[in-house]
Amino acid sequence: MQARITRFAVIVSMVAITVFGLPLAVGAARYYVVDEQSDLEGDAQVAADGIAPVLAAGHVPVDVSPVSAESPAAVYGLDGHKITGDGPPRLSPALSGALTGRVVRSSAEGDYLVAVPVLDGDRRVGALRASRAQAESYERTGVTWAVMLVLGVAAVAGTRLVARRLAVRLSAPLEVLAGDAARLGEGDFTVSEPPPSGRRDPVPEIAAVHRSLAVTASRLDELVTRERAFSAEASHQLRTPLAGLRLRLEEAASLPPGSPGVREAVDSALEAADRLDRTVEELLRLAREPAGARREELAVDDLVGRVVAEVRADVPEGRTVSVHFEDGDLHAHGSAAAVRQILTVLVENALVHGTGAVSVTTRNAGPAVAVDVADEGTLTVDEAALFAGRSGDRAPDGGGRDGHGIGLALARRLAEAQGGRLRLRSPAPTTVTLLLPGVADDPGAGGA
């Protein structure tokens, strides 16, 4: 691209110089010719005025002046024959018009010729012929043309230099843009930083395309990251529903055909399959939901009650899940699907990794609505490690299995996407609190 821009600029400059330079060169040459002839005519007219009285008296002029040595002159009578001076014996027909009172210009054999009438008052008494070599005007023309040629070459060279620098400025952002587009097509979303919109750009349109590409790359990166995370998060979230479904199917398979418990086991398996289907749909919707999506008003107590009821169907033997509503009729902003997944993660995490009874409590936390999920175990890792998506440890007396998987990391990210917070309220007994923005509060706020 740089070579094409430079070549095009040089060609345009050469055409422009030729179009304007050729007429100028011809005009300069013509000007020097006319200037020489006019100068010669002036000298001849002065000389003719000087010899007019002598010629009118019938005498032969001794000196024809002030015509210079480079411009020899001759005086002719009215019959066209030479009287004196340096010239041909007879006035040429081309110059004979001077005998009738006209000024005549001509050229022959490398000389400019001028013939002027010699007048004594209004009476013609002869003619004066003067000549001057054309070499001087040719020399002046040659010098002028040489200067014009040098200036033209300098102009073309300057144009090439400026065009190359401009081509570099124009092509550099395009090359960066092409590289970014190529990397984007290969799955690399690290687009180079576009110029700020307020800066003066060589080509604003290119800068605008660069900024648009950067925005597109950022959105694609976010989308792909969320889609990739979905596979890992979905496997974690689907583990418990799949296990419950398998248990019910195994229970149905172990019963004799036609026994009363088969129908109940099949119905229970269908309910588990429905929950599994809903979980998949919600996770897909959350993975594709754009950041900052509009949130709905949630009846927190009702939503918590439904989640606890679903989880109770798979509570291990010897474990219980209770729910407490300290402040009735609590409402918050958020996505029902996201909050349901968060609560499911918290309760299942308490059942799997905690010990004793699990309690879920909703309460008013000032500008926010709090949901506490607690068990009777003791946590030995700090809050950062708990939500890091890697393994954590319960205390020996906690009795729970090691490791929290990526469920809590998913839950925290979903909570922050809803404008809320997920925090460890107490390590012993282990209590994790979900804070959601209240209906009268800005969705981005969080309580203490």
JOVENQUI-V401399 format. One record per pair of residues at least 12 apart in sequence whose ideal C-beta (glycine too) atoms are under 6 Angstrom apart, sorted by the first residue. I is the first residue (numbers start at 0). J is the second residue. D is the distance in Angstrom with one decimal. If there is no record, write none. Layout:
i:I j:J d:D
i:I j:J d:D
This chain:
i:0 j:170 d:4.6
i:1 j:166 d:4.1
i:1 j:170 d:5.1
i:4 j:166 d:3.8
i:5 j:162 d:4.7
i:5 j:163 d:4.9
i:5 j:166 d:5.4
i:8 j:158 d:5.6
i:8 j:162 d:3.4
i:9 j:159 d:5.1
i:12 j:155 d:5.3
i:12 j:158 d:4.0
i:13 j:155 d:5.9
i:16 j:151 d:4.7
i:20 j:151 d:5.8
i:24 j:144 d:5.6
i:24 j:147 d:6.0
i:27 j:143 d:4.9
i:28 j:140 d:4.5
i:31 j:136 d:4.3
i:31 j:139 d:4.9
i:31 j:140 d:5.2
i:32 j:136 d:5.7
i:35 j:111 d:5.7
i:35 j:136 d:4.6
i:36 j:104 d:5.3
i:36 j:111 d:5.3
i:39 j:70 d:5.9
i:39 j:111 d:5.7
i:39 j:113 d:4.9
i:39 j:129 d:5.7
i:39 j:131 d:4.8
i:40 j:113 d:4.8
i:42 j:66 d:5.0
i:42 j:70 d:5.9
i:43 j:113 d:5.0
i:43 j:115 d:4.9
i:43 j:127 d:5.6
i:43 j:129 d:4.0
i:44 j:115 d:5.3
i:45 j:65 d:5.8
i:46 j:63 d:5.3
i:46 j:64 d:6.0
i:46 j:66 d:4.7
i:46 j:72 d:5.9
i:46 j:127 d:5.9
i:47 j:115 d:5.0
i:47 j:117 d:4.7
i:47 j:127 d:4.4
i:51 j:117 d:5.1
i:51 j:119 d:5.0
i:54 j:117 d:5.7
i:54 j:124 d:4.7
i:54 j:125 d:5.2
i:55 j:119 d:3.7
i:55 j:124 d:4.8
i:59 j:82 d:5.9
i:59 j:83 d:5.4
i:60 j:74 d:5.9
i:60 j:83 d:5.8
i:63 j:84 d:5.1
i:66 j:129 d:5.4
i:70 j:129 d:5.3
i:70 j:131 d:4.5
i:71 j:85 d:3.7
i:71 j:130 d:6.0
i:72 j:84 d:5.2
i:72 j:127 d:5.8
i:72 j:129 d:4.2
i:73 j:85 d:5.8
i:73 j:86 d:2.8
i:73 j:128 d:5.0
i:74 j:125 d:5.8
i:74 j:127 d:5.6
i:75 j:90 d:4.7
i:75 j:125 d:5.8
i:75 j:126 d:4.7
i:76 j:125 d:5.3
i:77 j:98 d:5.9
i:86 j:128 d:5.1
i:93 j:105 d:4.6
i:94 j:114 d:3.7
i:94 j:128 d:6.0
i:97 j:114 d:3.6
i:97 j:115 d:5.9
i:97 j:116 d:5.2
i:97 j:126 d:4.0
i:98 j:126 d:5.2
i:100 j:116 d:4.8
i:100 j:123 d:5.8
i:102 j:115 d:5.2
i:109 j:133 d:5.3
i:110 j:130 d:4.5
i:110 j:132 d:5.8
i:111 j:131 d:5.0
i:111 j:133 d:6.0
i:112 j:130 d:5.2
i:113 j:129 d:5.1
i:114 j:126 d:5.6
i:114 j:128 d:4.9
i:115 j:127 d:5.5
i:168 j:201 d:4.8
i:169 j:201 d:5.9
i:172 j:205 d:4.8
i:175 j:191 d:5.6
i:176 j:209 d:5.5
i:179 j:191 d:5.8
i:179 j:212 d:5.9
i:183 j:216 d:5.5
i:188 j:216 d:4.6
i:188 j:219 d:5.7
i:188 j:220 d:3.6
i:190 j:213 d:4.8
i:190 j:216 d:4.1
i:193 j:209 d:4.2
i:193 j:210 d:4.4
i:193 j:213 d:4.7
i:194 j:206 d:5.2
i:225 j:286 d:5.0
i:226 j:286 d:6.0
i:229 j:286 d:4.0
i:232 j:409 d:4.6
i:233 j:282 d:5.1
i:235 j:404 d:5.3
i:235 j:405 d:5.3
i:235 j:406 d:5.2
i:236 j:278 d:6.0
i:239 j:347 d:5.3
i:240 j:274 d:5.5
i:240 j:275 d:4.2
i:240 j:278 d:5.8
i:243 j:271 d:4.8
i:243 j:313 d:4.4
i:244 j:268 d:5.9
i:244 j:271 d:4.2
i:244 j:272 d:5.9
i:247 j:264 d:5.6
i:247 j:267 d:4.7
i:247 j:268 d:3.9
i:247 j:271 d:5.7
i:248 j:268 d:5.3
i:250 j:264 d:4.7
i:251 j:264 d:3.6
i:251 j:265 d:5.5
i:281 j:336 d:3.9
i:284 j:336 d:5.9
i:285 j:336 d:5.9
i:285 j:337 d:5.7
i:294 j:332 d:4.7
i:294 j:333 d:5.2
i:294 j:334 d:5.9
i:294 j:442 d:5.7
i:296 j:330 d:5.6
i:296 j:438 d:5.5
i:297 j:331 d:5.2
i:297 j:333 d:5.5
i:297 j:335 d:5.9
i:299 j:329 d:4.3
i:299 j:331 d:5.3
i:299 j:361 d:5.5
i:299 j:368 d:5.3
i:300 j:324 d:5.1
i:300 j:329 d:5.8
i:300 j:361 d:5.7
i:303 j:359 d:6.0
i:303 j:361 d:5.6
i:306 j:339 d:5.7
i:306 j:342 d:4.4
i:306 j:343 d:5.9
i:307 j:320 d:5.7
i:307 j:322 d:4.8
i:307 j:359 d:5.7
i:310 j:346 d:4.8
i:318 j:350 d:6.0
i:319 j:356 d:4.8
i:320 j:357 d:4.7
i:321 j:358 d:5.0
i:322 j:359 d:4.7
i:323 j:360 d:4.4
i:324 j:361 d:5.3
i:325 j:362 d:4.3
i:326 j:362 d:5.7
i:326 j:363 d:4.3
i:329 j:361 d:5.6
i:329 j:368 d:4.9
i:330 j:438 d:4.5
i:331 j:368 d:4.2
i:331 j:435 d:3.8
i:331 j:437 d:5.8
i:332 j:436 d:4.8
i:332 j:442 d:4.7
i:333 j:417 d:4.1
i:333 j:435 d:5.3
i:337 j:413 d:4.6
i:337 j:417 d:5.4
i:341 j:410 d:4.5
i:341 j:413 d:5.3
i:341 j:414 d:5.7
i:341 j:433 d:5.9
i:344 j:406 d:4.3
i:344 j:410 d:4.2
i:345 j:372 d:4.0
i:345 j:431 d:5.6
i:346 j:372 d:5.9
i:348 j:406 d:5.7
i:349 j:372 d:5.7
i:349 j:374 d:4.2
i:352 j:399 d:4.2
i:352 j:400 d:5.9
i:352 j:403 d:5.9
i:353 j:374 d:3.1
i:353 j:376 d:4.2
i:353 j:399 d:5.0
i:353 j:429 d:5.8
i:354 j:375 d:5.4
i:354 j:376 d:4.4
i:354 j:397 d:5.5
i:354 j:398 d:4.1
i:354 j:399 d:5.5
i:355 j:374 d:5.8
i:355 j:375 d:2.9
i:357 j:374 d:4.9
i:358 j:373 d:5.2
i:359 j:372 d:5.4
i:364 j:446 d:3.9
i:365 j:446 d:5.0
i:366 j:437 d:5.5
i:366 j:440 d:4.3
i:366 j:444 d:5.5
i:366 j:446 d:5.7
i:367 j:434 d:4.6
i:367 j:436 d:5.9
i:367 j:437 d:5.7
i:367 j:445 d:5.8
i:367 j:446 d:3.0
i:368 j:435 d:4.8
i:368 j:437 d:5.6
i:369 j:432 d:5.5
i:369 j:434 d:5.5
i:370 j:433 d:4.4
i:371 j:430 d:5.5
i:371 j:432 d:5.1
i:372 j:431 d:5.2
i:373 j:428 d:5.6
i:373 j:430 d:4.0
i:374 j:429 d:5.5
i:375 j:428 d:5.2
i:376 j:393 d:5.4
i:376 j:397 d:3.5
i:376 j:399 d:5.2
i:376 j:429 d:5.1
i:377 j:394 d:4.0
i:377 j:397 d:4.9
i:377 j:427 d:4.1
i:378 j:426 d:4.0
i:378 j:429 d:4.7
i:379 j:392 d:5.1
i:379 j:394 d:5.0
i:380 j:392 d:5.9
i:382 j:423 d:4.2
i:385 j:423 d:5.8
i:386 j:407 d:5.1
i:386 j:408 d:5.7
i:386 j:411 d:4.8
i:388 j:405 d:4.3
i:388 j:408 d:3.3
i:390 j:402 d:4.1
i:391 j:403 d:4.9
i:418 j:436 d:5.0
i:418 j:442 d:3.9
i:418 j:443 d:4.6
i:419 j:434 d:5.1
i:419 j:435 d:4.4
i:420 j:434 d:4.5
i:420 j:445 d:4.3
i:421 j:433 d:5.5
i:434 j:446 d:5.0
